[in-house]
């Protein structure tokens, strides 16, 4: 079989694993990075991309989102998490169908690709239809079914069956671009029995766990009242935690909980824009990083953000730590860029495949165009120019698994206008159904 080759030539390569910069070229063969050098022969290459004036980075990794919730963008703004969920989101979700989730996932995939995200971790419903959208769009995903039982035995059995079915049908599909985790929603919506079952299942299936933990002060108070323990203390007490657990949010943490997270090598997904918008609080990210805890970045769903632009999310994360700690050196641009790439890959257990620019790794790559007003003059450090100056609009080209998903800002795998039309129709139908 003939190799499919792509050469990205004459570009600035920034590798977030060591932040060394190379002015040179990169060769892709099939789905992997095959060569990195100052000059690579292009005579037998299938496709050549001119990288002049552009920065080559690994594709960004969004470690926590609910992709189909793009349909709910702007639906319930300026509310607390409790009111946002109970009075608005959950009533709307009651009318969701597989087709709506598929359309929402396609819409989200467009936004991810256009802003440079090549991998995302998703927890929601109708996840087989989300998998279908992932396969069609060409991006990479870690999918989990959001399990909620509220202590109901019959509901618990149903939720477990749903997530197992998702694993058996979708894990490894789309040329290996899809992996499946188990997704208990949170310690306050999942019973102790469900959490213990999930821990056993994750071990049995050798996969990860994706869960919301310690998002709001109310969650802490409710956990103390129910268990006389804070959320991470409770999860530790039932043997739930481990290096395969991805805990989204983790805003309200005690010193003891940070020690618990470190001891169990739990991975954290930081979601600053959602936490700010819902007034949930400020996660102690600099403390976590100082304690050698692995932290990735996530947007949460577009209904609480309200976009999926990971460059904007990283900028917000950095600025939020600085102002909260009154320390301009907190969460530097290098640390933020690593959080969005190699650390994010580590959060999802994919650091051997993606997250940095190395020969043998998957060709998940993006080109950022510096020939835009917001990035000129590019006199600062490259990571600084990306984190503090750029946004998703500066992404020119997105490649995942060696396949070009966007070039010169034009999508190659999805029909934007058709998807926008279907998404607008879907949300109108959902609003009508709620009435």
N, C-alpha and C positions, 0 to 999 in steps of 0.2 A: 504494500500500500504506500502511495506517495505521501510524503509529509506535507502538511499545509503550513506554510511559513509566512510570517509577518515580520517585517523589519521596521522598527522605530528608530530613525536615524537623526543624528546631530541634535540631541536634546540634553537637558540637565536632569540627571538621574539622582534622586534623593532617596536614600534607603533609611527608613526610620529605625532599623535595628542598631545602627551605629552613627547615623546622620552624616556619613561621608557622602560628598557630592562628586559625581563623575560627569564630565561633559563628553558624551559619547553616544553609542548606539546599543540597542537591545534586540536580540532575535528571538522570536517565538516559533517553536515547532509544535504543531498541533495544540495541545492544551497547556504546554509548559514553557518556562523561560529556558532557552537553550544556550544563549551566549550573551555576555555583556563585555563590551570592549570599546576602545576609543574609535575604532573604525572596523566595520564589518562589510564584507563583500556582498553586494546586492544583486549580482548578476543572475543568480538562480532563485531569487526570492519571489514568491507569489504576489505579495502585496507590500508596498513601501509607504510608510507614513512619515511625513516630514515633521520632525519634532523641534525645529528651530523656534526660539521664543517661547518654548513650552517647558513645563516641569513634569517629569515622569514620576509618578508615585504609585504605591500599591493602592488598589481599590479600597475605599473606606468600608469599615465593618460596623454595622448598626446592631448593637447587642440586645436591644429590647424595643420592639414595636408591636403594633397590632395593625397590620397592613390594610386590612379591609375597612378599618375605621376611617380611612380617607373619605368615605361617604358621609361621615358625621362631622367633617371639618366645619368649625364655626357654629355648630348646632347648639352648643350649651356653654357659652363663654361667661367669664367673670363669676364663677361659682366655686364653692369649696368642693373637694373631692367627694364628700359624702352626698351633697346635693346633686353634684354633677352625675354621679353614678346612679343613685337611687331614684331621682326624680326625672332624669333625662335619658341617660345612656341605656340603662337596663330596660326601660319601657320601649325604646326604639329597637333594641336588640331582640326583643320578643318577636318581632316581625321579620327578622332576617331569614333569608333563604340561601341555598347553596349558590344560586345564580347571582344574588346581590354580593355575596362575599367574593365570588370570582371576579366580578366587575370591579369591586373595590380594590382587590389585590392587583389587578391589572393597572388601575389608576395609580396605585402606590408604586408599582414597579416602574412606571414612567418617571415618576418623581425621583426615585432612587437612582435610576440610570442617569438621568439628566444632571443630577448633583453629585455624581461620582461614587455612589455606594454600590459595591458589587456583591456584598454579603449582608444578609439581615437575619436576625433571630426573631421569630414571630410566635405569639401565643394568641389563639383565638378559636373561632368555631368554623365548621365546614372546611377543615384544613386540607382535605383532599382536593377541594376546588382551588384553594390557595396554591397547593402543589402544582396544579394544572397551569395556573398563571405563571408560576416560577419557571416551569418547563418551557412555556411558550416565550417568555421574555428573555431567557438566557442568563438570568442572575443566579446567585448561589444563596441557599437558605438553610437555616436550622428551624424546623417547625415543631410546635408542640400544641396539643389540644388543651385549652383552658378548662381544667377540671374543677368543678364546684359541686359540693354535695350538701353543705350546711347540716351535716350529721344524719342525713337520710340514707339508710342502708341501700335501698333500691337505686337511688340516684348515684350512689358511690359505685355500685357495680356497673351501671350504665357508663359513667364517665371513664372508668378504667378500660372497659371494652372499646370505647371510642379511641382512646389514645393508643391502645395495643393495635387496633385495626389500622390506625394511621401509620404506626411503625412498620407493620408487616406489609402494607401496600406501597408506602412511599419512601422508606429509608433506602437510600442508595439510588433512587430513580433520577432521571434527567442527567444521565452520564455521570452519576455520582455527585451532582451538585446539591442534592437534597439529603440532609440528615434529619433524623427525628429524635427529639427529646421528650421526656414526660413533663407535663405542665400543670401541676396543682396551682390554682390561681393565687392563693395566699394562705397564711395560717388562720385568718379569720373567716375564710369561706370554705376551707377544706378541713374536714374533721381529722382528729388524731389517727383514726383508722385509715383514712385515705392517705395521709402523709406517710404512715408506716408502710402501707402497701406500695406507694410510689418508690420509697427508698429500696424496697426489696426488688421491685420491677426494674429499676435503673441498674441495679447490680446484675440482675438476671439477663437483661438485654444489652448490658455493657454500653449504656448511653447516659446522657446527661439529664439534669433536672433544671427547669426554668420556673422561677417563682417570684412573686412580688413580696417583699419583706420591708417592714418599717418605713412605710411611705409617709404616714402622718402621725401627729401627736396623739390623735384619737385612737389610732391603732395600738399605740404603746399603752395608753390608759386601759383600753379594753382587754389587752393581753394580761396586764397586771391584775385586773379584776377577775378574769377567767382562770388564770393559771398561777398567779402570784409570781410571774416571770415575764421579762421582756421578750419580744418575738424571737430574737436569735438565741436567747437563753432557753426558751421553750423548745425550739427546734433542736438545739443541742441536747436537751434532756431526753428527747425521744430517739436520738441516734440518727437524725435526718441529714445532718450536714456532712459535707465531704468536698473533695476537690472537683467533683463533677457537678456541683450546685452553682447555678447562676442566679444571684439574688438581685432583682431589679429594685432600684431606688435607694434603699438603705440610708435614709435621711437621718432618722433619729436613732443614733447609736451611743451607747454608754462605753466607757473605757473597757469594761468587762466584755461587752459584745465585740469590740474591735479585737480583743485578745482571742475570743472564740472564733471569729472569722479567720484570723491569722492561723490559729492552731489547726483548723479544719481545712485550710487552703481554699476557702470559699471564694468564688469569683464575683465581682460586683459590677453591675451595669448602672452607670450614672446617667440620670435623665434631667439635666438642669432646667431646660425650658418648661417642661411639663410641671416640675416641682415648683417653679416660680409662678407659673400661670395659675395653678391651683392653690397657691399660697401654702404649699405643704412644708416648706422649709429648705434649708441648705445642707446638703450632705457634706460630711467632713472628709472630702476627697484628699486633701493634702495630707491629713493624718493617716489615711489608709495607704497612700503611696509611700509615705515615710516609714510605715510599718511593713513594707514589701508585700502589700496585698495587691493582687492583680485587679485593676479597674479598667473597664471598657466604657464606651459611650453609647447612649441610646437616645432616640428621639421620643420614645413612647408613641402612642397613636396620634395621628393628625387631628384627632378630635380634642386633644388636650395640649397641642404644641404651638401652632397649628400647621407646621410643615415638617418635611423629612430631610431637610438640608443639614447634613452632618457637619459641614464646615462651619455653618452658623452655630450649631450646637457646641462644637469644640471651642469656638471663640467665647461663647457665653460661659462655658464651664471654666475657662481660664480666668476671665474677668470676675466671675462670681467668687472664686476662691480668693482672688487678690483683694477685693473690697471687703469680703467677710473677715479676712485675717489681717487686713490693713498691711499687707505685705506684697509689694509689686513683684517679688520673686516667686510667689506661690504659683503652682501649676504653669510652668514656663511653656513657651510655644513648642519646644522639643517634647516635653512631657505630654502636652495635649495631642500633638501629631501622633506620637506613639500610641496614645490611648485610642485614637481613631483607626489605627492600623494593626500593628503587631500585638499590642496588648488586647485589642478587641478579638483578634484571632485566638489568642491564648485563652480568653474568657470562654470561647466556644469550643476549645480543644482542637483548633484547626491551625495552630502555629507552625506545624510541620508542612502545611500545604500552602498557606496564604499569609498575608500581613507584612511581608518584606520583599525586597527585590533581590532574589538570589537564584542562581542557576539551579534548575531542578524543581523549583516551586511552580505552583499553578500560575498561569498567565492571567492574573486578575490585576489589571493595571488601568490607570487613568492619566490623561494629559491635561494639565491646567494651563490655559493660555494666559501669558503674562502681558499680552498686548491689549490691555484694557485699562481705562483710566484709574480704576481703584487699585491697580497693582504697579503703577508707574510713578516715580522711578523705583526700580527694584534694588534699592541700596541697602536694605536691611538683610539680616540672615534669611535664608530661603524659608525655613519653617515659620519665622515671624511673619513674612509676607503672606504665607498661606493662611495661618491661623488668625492674624489680626486684620488683614486687608481683603482677603478673598471671600467669595461665597460660592454657592453651588453653580451660579450662572457662569463662572469662570471655567468650568469643566468643559473641555472641547471634545474629548474622546473617552469612551468607556469600553474596556475590554474585559470579558469574563470567560475563564476557561479557554482562553485562546480565540474567542469569537468576538468580533467587533459588534457591540450593541448600540453604540452611537459614534459617529464620526462627523467632525465639523458641526457639532450640535444637532445633527439629524439622526433620529432613531432608525435602526435597521431591522428591528424585530417586531415592533409594535406599531399599530395604526393609531396615532395620537387622537386625531379628530373623532374617529369612530368610538374610541373608548370614552372620550369626554362626553360625547352625546349620550352614550349608555349610562354613564355615571350620573349625569344630570337627571335623566329619566328615573333612575333607581331611587335617588333620594326623594324625589317628588312622590313616588309611589309609597315609600316608607313613611313619609310625613302624613300622607293621606290615610294609610293603614292605622297609624297611631290615633287619628281622630276618631 
